[in-house]
Amino acid sequence: MRNLLPHAGRSPAARSSRQRQKFALSLLTIAGIIFRSEIAVLLASQTLYLYFRSYIRLPILPIISAGVLGAFIGLTLTVPIDSFFWQHWPLWPEMTGFIYNIVEKQSSNWGTSPWHFYFTSALPRLLFNPFVYQICLPFTLSISILRRQALDILLPNLLFLAVYSFQPHKEWRFIIYVVPPVLAVASTGATWIWARRAKSFVYRVLSLALMASTLASFIASFGMLAVSRLNYPGAEALNRLHALAGNDTGIVKVHMDTLACMTGVTRFMERPPPVLGDAQGAFWVYDKTEEEEKLLDPLFWKGFDYALVERPERVIGSWHVLSTVEGYSGIAIMRPEEGWEQATEDVRAVQKMWTESQWRKDGPGTATKWVSETSLGRLESVIRKSVTKGWWVRMKTEPRIRILKRTRMPESTPFEP
């Protein structure tokens, strides 16, 4: 992003900035070819801005040369390496994904969102601190000395956001590249406010609000961390299956449905083949079939030993539930009368531990005992009892993934006349 910042005129700084802009365009081209195809849209928005902005006017020849150089390096790296690992020649993974998602429009199968989703929902949640887009950004743009550079940073990224919003399937990870530029502009406004906090009452109040919002966001991020942990029931289900079926031998086949694959299941979690000569090891085979025709075929399900599914009623055959993995479903406000008896019991247990502790004789040992015996539930009870007077916020969960095991029918006994 720093390399894309322009300098007007024909000064040495301007000539140097054009070299850095070419370098940045080459890096974006390489990143788009190797890592994420949507970076091509960001590359296009940055290139158009550098070319059409009157006081920048990056010549067309450097733009073409930067793109050709980046494409050559990117393709030289990605095609041989990915073709080797996927055992398919030639293979350009990002182009394959682009054709599947954009040309064939298959990404809509994973859900759609309205055009304004990135502006009204995804970006505010990524920025997290409302002070950023409600105060700092407008403040930066309202100051004439800061406005031009702020627009040079914001406009190409907002153009990328607007163009990419026409893609029906939307996820916050597709626009993560916009967050650093937006925060850079917001930090300029925050610096302006903080540097003048002693000059007026308004700046002093805004500075205090800035500190308070930053601290509140920091604390809230820990709560969001606990929430996000519950958003990956697919990964939890696969880990739990590996533990439950740890003693299985032979070939173990498991089917994972769309929800499981969308909520944490990756190839990095798959069990490797057993070591040569290890007769006790299991050879795990993982399946991610999505075609409706196959899923409705009873013979398809006979080939699996386990299944990780959201809706077990759609699994054909004789199966039973080994375990159920829950996921996040919202926030619940607990009133003082809810779970109050358990909270009181936990507080008494903590008080007893405090009374029986011998801090002066064995400080480290007592501390270790406290860590081992004082659970998060007890700490929650202490806070409810002494601070919030019984009120509490708790995360709600609901069953998301069922771990199914196919029921083996007993072999029939031969009939003897």
N, C-alpha and C positions, 0 to 999 in steps of 0.2 A: 504494500500500500504506500509506503514511504517513497518508493521509486516512481510512483505514478504522479506525485505532486508536481505541478508545473511551475516554471518561472517564465514570466513574460519577457519579451524583447529579444535582443541579440547578444546579451551579455554572456561572459564565460559560464555563469551559473545557469543560464538558459540552455546553452549548448550541452552542458553537463547533464541537465535534467532530461534532455531528449535522449541521451545515451542510456540513462537510467530507465526511462520510459520504455525504450526498446527492450532492455533487459527484462523489465517487468512483464511485458507482453509475451516474451519468449517463455518465461517461467509459467505464466498462466496457460499458455498453449500446451506445455509439457504436462502440467497438472491435469488439464482437461482430458488429454489423450490417455494418460496412465491411470488416474485415480477416479475422477468424477466427470461425467459428460456434461452435467449442467454448468460446469465452469465455462463451457463454450459460450453460453449466454452472457455470463459476466464478462468474459473476454470481449465479446461483441459490443457490449454497452460501454466498456472502458475505451475501446478503440474508436468508436463513433464519437465519444465525447472529446477525446484527444484530437481527432481530426476536424471536427466541426466547431469546436470552441475557438472563437476568432483570435484571441490573444495567445493561444497555444499553437494551434494549427500544425500538428505533427505531420510531416510529409508522408505521402502515400508509399514511397519507396522504402523508407525504414520500417513502416508497418508491415509491408509484404515480406521483407527480409527477416524481420523478427518472427513472423508467423511460420515461414518456411523453415527457419532454423529450429524453432520449437517443435514443429511437426516431425522433422527428421529425427531429432533426438528422442522425442517421445515414442514414435513408432519403432525406432531401432531398439529401444529398451523393452517396450511392452509386448510386441508381437513374438519375438523369439522366446522370451522367458515364459509368458503365459501359454504359448503354444506347447512348450515343453511340459509344463506342469499339468495342463489339461489334456495332453496327448491328442491334440487336434490342430492340424496345420492348414492354412494360417488362421490364427485366432486373435482378434482385437476385442477384448472383453467389453470395453466401454461402447464400442460401435454396436456390438451385439445387444447390449442393454438399451442403447438408444433406439435401435430398430424395434425391439420388443415393446418398449414403453411408449415411444412417441409415434413412430410410423405405424405400427400395428395397433396402437392405443390400448394395450393390455394393462397399463398401470391402473386404469379405472377399476379393475377387478379388486384392487386393494382398498377401495373407498374413494369418494370424491368430497370436495369442500367448495364453498362458494368462492368467487373471484377475490373477494376482499379478505380472505382468511389470513393471509400473511401479514397484511397491514393492521388488521383489527384484533388478531388473536396471537398468531405465532411470534411476531416480532416483539410485541409488548411483553410476552411471557419470557422470551429469551433475554431481553434487557432486564427484566425482573424488577428493578427499582423504578417505580413510577416517576421519581424525581428526574430521571434521565430524560424522558420524552415529554414530560409536562412542564418542566422548568428549564433544564440545562440546554436542550436543543433549541427551543424558541429564544432563549436568552442569547445564545451564540449568534443566531441568525438576525437578531435585532440590532446587533452592534456592527456598524459599518466597517470598521477596521478588521473584523473577523469574518465578515459575511462571504467574501469571495473565495477564500481558501476553504471555508466550510462547505460552500456549494460545490467546489471542485471535488471534494471528497464524497459528498452525499449524493449528488445528482446521478452519476453513473450507477451507483449501487441501488438507488431507488428505481432507476430505469430497469435494471436487472430484475428487481422485485416485481415491477409491474408486468414485464414481459413474461416472466416465469409463472405469474399468477394465472395465465391462460391455460396452464396445464391442470386438468381437473383433479388429479391425485396430488395432494399436498402433504408434506411433512416438514417439520421444523428443521430437520437436518439438511434439507436441500438449500436452505438460505442462511446457514450458519456463517457464511463468508461475509455477510452484511454487518454482523455484530461488531467486529473490531472497528471498522470505519465510523459507524454510528457512535460508538463509545468514545472514539477519539475526538469527534466534534463536540459531544456532550462534555467531555473532560475540559475542553477549552473554555466553555461557559462556566463550568464549576471552578476552574482556576481563576477566571475573571472575578467571580463572586467572592471567593476566598481571599484573594489578594486585597480586596477593598472592604473587608469586614469591619475595619476600624474607622471607615470614612462616613458611614451613615447607619441609621437604625435599620433600614430595609436590608442592606447587605449583611448586617449582623444577624438578623432573623433568618435570612436565606442561608447563611453559613451554618447556623444551628440546625436548620431543617435538613441541610445537606448531610451533616454528620449523623443526625438521628436516622435519616433514611438509609444511609450506608450501614449503620449498625443494625438496624431492623432487617435489612436485606441479608446481612451476614447471618443473623440468627435464624431467619426464615429459611435460608438455604439448607440448614441442617435438618429442619423439618421436612423440606422437600426431598432431601436425601433419603430419609426414612420412607417417604411416600414412593419415590422412584424405585426403591428396592422391591416393592410389591407389584411393580409393573412388568415383571419378567417371569410370569408363572411357567412359561415354556421351558426356560433354562432350569428353573427349580424342579420341574417335573422330570426332565431328562437326568439331572443329577440324582434325584430320588430313585428313578428307575435303575440306574447303574448300581445304587446301593442295595436295592431290593433284589435285584437279579445278579448279584455279585458272584454267586456260586453256580450259575448256569454254565453249561459246557456245550460244545458243538457250535452250530450256527444259530445265532439269535437274531431274529428279524423284528424290527420295530417300525411302525408307521407313525408319522408325525403330521398332524393336520395343519391347516393354514394359521390358526391362532397360535399354536405352539411355535411354529417357525417365525412368526412375527414378534414373539415376546421372549426372545433370548436364545433360541436354539441356533447354534452355529456349528460349522464343521470342526472348529477347534475343540468342541466338547465331545466329539465322537471318540469312542474307544479304539485304539490302534489294534491291528491284528495281533494275535498271540505270537510270542517268540517261537521260532522254529524248534520243534522238539518238545514244546510244552503241551502235553496232552490234556491238561486240565483247563487251559484257557479257552475262552469263548470268542468266536469270530462274529462280531456285531455287524449287521447290515441295516442301514438307515434308509427309510423311504419317505419322500415328500410329495407323493403323487397328489395332484389337484384336479385332474380330469374327472368330471362328474360321471361319465360313462363307466370308467373303471371303478369308481367308488360305489356304484350301484350293482356291481358284479359280485355275487357271493364267492366265486372262485378267487377273486382278488384278495379277499380277507382271509382265506384259508392259508395263505402263504406267510402269515405273520404270527409271531408269538406274543407281541405286546403292541399297544396302540396308545398314543398320547392325543386325546381328542377333547374338543370343547363339548360336543353333543354325542354322548355315547349311544343314543337311540338310533343314530345313523350308521352305526357299525353293525354289519350283518354277521350273524353267527352266534355262537355261544361264548359269551365273555363274562368276566366278573371284575369288579372294581378293586384294584389293589390299594390305591390311595387317591386322594383328592387334593389338588393344589389350589389354594385360594389366591386371589389377586385383589388389588385395590378397587374399591367401589364408592368411595366418598368419605366425607368427614361427618362424625357424629358428635354432638354436644352432650356431654354427660352432666346430669343434674346432681345436686348434692346427695339426694336419696339413692342414687344408683351406685351400687357397689360400696356403700359407705361402711358396712360391717367389715368387709375385707380390707379396706383402707385403714380402719381403726386397728385391726389385728396386725397389719404390717407395721404401723407406727409403733405399736407396743413392742414388737420384735426388735425394731431398730433401737428403741430406747433401752431395751434390755442389753443389747450388744454394747451400747455406749456405757451403761452402768458397770458391766462386767469387764470392760477393757482395761488394760494395764499400760497406758501410754508411756509412763515414765520408765517402767521396767523393760518393756519390749515394744518400742515404737514400730519398727519395721514389721515384726510379726503380727502386731495388732492391725496394722494397715493392710497386710495381706489377707488377714481374716475378714476384714470389712469388705474388701474387693470381692472375695469369693462368696460371701454370704449375703451381701446387700445387692439384690437383683434390681433391674430397672423397674420392675413392678413395685418393689418396695419404695424406691426413690419417688416414683410417681405418687404413691400413697402419701408419703411425707409432704410432698409439695401440695397435694390436694387438701390435706388436713391443716397445714399451717399457713399456706399462702393464698390459695384460690378458694378456700372455704367449701370445698367439695366440687366445685365446677372444674371440668376438664374437657379437653378436645381429644378425641380418639379416632383413629382411622378405621373405617369400616371395610370389611373384606367379604367376598363372595366366592363360591366355587367357580373356577375358571377352566382348569384342565383336569381331566380324569385319566388316571393311569390304568389301563385295562390289560388283563391277561386272558388269553384265549383258553377256554376250558377244554381240556383234553377228554374226549369221550373214552370210557374204558373199553378195552378190547373185548369183544363178545367171546364167551366160552364156547368152544366147539360142541355141537350137539352130539350126544352119544345115545344111540338107540338102546 
